[in-house]
Structures are given as C-alpha cells and as structure tokens.
Amino acid sequence: MATATFVHEGESVDYTPGSDVAAGDVVVQEDLVAIAKTPIASGALGALAVTGVFDVPKATGVGEGIAAGAQVYWDAAEGEAGTDAEAGANKLMGKAVQAAGDDDATVRVRLSQ
C-alpha cells in the first residue's frame, strides 16, 4: 500500500516565476491563490505564502464593502479582491477577518486553500 511522506507544514509553497514577482504580489495558479512575501526574480526558486493574514486591494465605491467572515475572491484581471466568484473566473483566496467599508481600499483576508 502506498504511504504519504511528510514534506513540510505547508505555510508556503515553492515557486519559480517566468517573470519577476514583487513582494506582495498575488499569484494565481489554477485554483491556488498565494502571495509573495519577498521578491522573486524570474527563473529563481522562491516561496509563496498560502496561509496567513494579508491586507489586499479591493474596489471602492457604493456596494464594494466586505463583511467580516465573507468569502473573498481574487480578481486577477482587476488586481483586486471582492465577494463575487464571477462564475469561477475569480478564485477563492480566503475569508475577510475584518469588515471593509465601501470606501476602504483594502480588505484583511485570511488565506485558506
């Protein structure tokens, strides 16, 4: 019978980007949404956080508030978080751990994969 082998705690995953990644960049790989905590040069092995709490950009304006506990999705095309999955186009990144009002430019999200 096959057995699993422990690799690490899973707070981050290895990542080798095709172009430079800045600290704070949100990286989407299929359904995996992760954040670079430090810069990663193109072609260099780095790490992306898949757990933790981050302040991420969100849209502002009427109806753009996000309640604490709400599921938060990453819209890679717009480079911002929101509560709409847009039929799977936006990827689940986690849950809001603090309410963000309509005029707040960021929302505090606990990543969960």
C-alpha positions in Angstrom: 0.0 0.0 0.0 1.3 3.5 -0.8 2.0 5.8 2.0 2.4 9.6 2.3 5.7 11.2 3.2 5.6 14.4 5.2 7.4 17.3 3.3 6.7 20.5 5.4 4.0 22.4 7.3 2.6 23.9 4.1 2.6 27.6 5.1 4.3 28.3 1.8 4.9 26.6 -1.5 7.9 26.6 -3.8 7.5 28.8 -6.9 9.7 29.6 -9.9 8.2 32.5 -11.8 8.6 33.2 -15.5 8.9 37.0 -14.8 9.9 39.0 -11.7 7.4 38.9 -8.8 7.4 41.7 -6.3 6.8 41.3 -2.6 3.0 41.5 -2.0 2.1 40.2 -5.5 -0.8 37.9 -5.5 -0.1 34.8 -7.7 -2.8 32.6 -9.0 -2.0 29.1 -10.2 -5.3 27.4 -11.3 -7.3 27.4 -8.0 -4.3 28.1 -5.8 -4.1 31.8 -4.7 -0.8 32.7 -2.9 1.1 35.8 -2.0 4.8 36.6 -2.4 6.2 37.7 1.0 9.6 38.7 -0.6 10.6 39.5 -4.2 11.3 36.5 -6.5 13.5 37.0 -9.6 12.4 35.5 -12.9 13.7 31.9 -13.1 14.7 31.8 -9.4 13.2 29.5 -6.9 11.2 31.4 -4.3 8.3 30.8 -1.9 4.7 31.9 -1.9 2.6 32.1 1.3 -0.6 30.1 1.2 -1.6 30.8 4.8 -1.6 33.9 6.9 -3.5 37.2 7.1 -2.9 39.9 4.5 -4.3 43.3 3.6 -5.1 43.1 -0.1 -6.5 45.7 -2.5 -10.3 45.9 -3.1 -12.5 48.1 -5.2 -14.0 51.2 -3.6 -17.4 52.7 -4.1 -21.1 52.0 -3.3 -21.7 48.3 -2.8 -18.0 47.4 -2.5 -17.9 46.8 1.2 -17.0 43.3 2.5 -18.3 41.9 5.8 -16.1 40.1 8.3 -16.4 36.4 7.7 -17.3 36.8 4.0 -15.6 34.7 1.4 -13.2 36.7 -0.6 -12.2 36.1 -4.2 -9.2 37.4 -6.2 -10.0 39.1 -9.5 -6.6 38.7 -11.3 -7.8 40.8 -14.3 -8.6 43.8 -12.0 -5.9 43.1 -9.4 -8.4 43.3 -6.5 -10.4 41.3 -4.1 -14.2 41.1 -3.9 -17.0 38.8 -2.9 -18.1 37.7 -6.4 -16.7 34.5 -7.9 -17.8 35.6 -11.4 -18.8 32.1 -12.4 -15.3 30.8 -11.4 -13.3 33.4 -13.1 -12.3 34.8 -9.7 -10.5 32.4 -7.4 -11.3 31.9 -3.7 -8.5 33.3 -1.6 -9.9 33.1 1.9 -12.2 34.9 4.3 -12.4 38.5 5.4 -11.3 38.7 9.1 -12.2 42.3 9.4 -15.1 44.3 7.8 -14.0 46.6 5.0 -16.3 49.5 4.1 -17.3 50.8 0.7 -14.5 53.4 0.7 -11.8 51.2 2.2 -9.1 50.5 -0.4 -8.1 47.2 1.2 -9.6 44.2 3.0 -7.9 42.0 5.6 -8.0 38.4 4.4 -7.0 35.1 6.0 -5.7 32.9 3.2 -7.3 29.5 3.0 -6.6 26.9 0.4 
